[in-house]
């Protein structure tokens, strides 16, 4: 039998108990090759949601529009990005699509 190194974390869970044994060399959870990390998803959100809204606001202000309308149009662009972002994640394959529910005919 060979001995394997086991590290135990003392700060896991809400009760403050150990989170369980973690083998040395396995610090991160396994994910499939090519799957994005949390940083990639955050950067994509920043680029899809925040940047277009700020660019729209800046261009509208530069074009001479008042701060109120420029801010509202920039906010509209941000909201459109928020709506488009989940679809983009699904198209990239970073998030699984929802399973379709079977519809039942109810005669109530």
N, C-alpha and C positions, 0 to 999 in steps of 0.2 A: 504494500500500500504506500502511496506517496502522500506526503503532507501538503496541503494547499493552504496558502495564506488567506486568512479571513479577517476583514476589517469590519468593525461594527460601529455604526454611527450612533451617537448618544443623543442626537437632537431630532429624531424623527417622530412624526405624528403629533397630534394635539396633546396627548398625555405626557409627552416628553420622554417616552420610552424609546427603546432602540427600534430603528426602522426595519431591522432584519439584517442578516449577514449579507455582505457584499464581497464578492470575490475580488482579489487584487487584479488590476488590469481590466476590470469591467466597471469603470466609473460611470459610464453613460448608458442609458437604455439602448437596446438594439433597435435600429431602424433600417429599412431596406436601402440598398444602394441607390443613390440618386434622389432620395427623399430630402426635402428641404428641412433645414433646422429652424428653430424659433427665430433666429436672427434674420434669416432669409424672408420669412413671412412678415416680420416687422418692417424690414426695408421695403418690401413690395407694398405694404400698406401705406408707408410714408410716401412712396412715389406715386401711388394711384389716388390717394385721398387728399393728402395735405398739399403736396407740391402744385398740382394744377389749380387749386383754389387760391393759393398765394400768388401764383404767376398771373392768374386772371385778375385778381385784386390789384396787383402792382401795375399791370398793363393798363387797366382802366383808370387808375389814379394818374399814371403817366400821360394818358390821353386827355386828361382834364376833367374826368367825371368826379363829382363830389364824393366825400368819404362814405356817406351813407349808402347811396346806390352801389358804389363799387364794392363796399363790404357785403351788401346783401347778395350781389351777383357772385362774388367770390364764395360766399357761404352756400349758395345754390350749387355751384360747381363741386364743392366739398360733399354736399348731400348726394349729388349724382355719383360721385366717386364711391361713397359709402354703399350705394345700391349696386354698383357695378363690381365691387371688390369680391364678394362671395362667388359670383359667376366666373370671375377670372381665376380664382383659386381652383374651382372645379375644372375649368378648361385646361389649366396647367397640370391637373392630376395631383395637386397637392392635398386636396380634400376629396373624400369619397362623396359621390352623389347620394342623395337620400333614396332609400328604397320606396318604390311606389306602393301605396296601400291599395289593396283590392277593394273596389267599391261594391257594396252589396245593394241589391234592390230592396228597398224597404217599402212595404205597402201599408204603412201606418197611417 
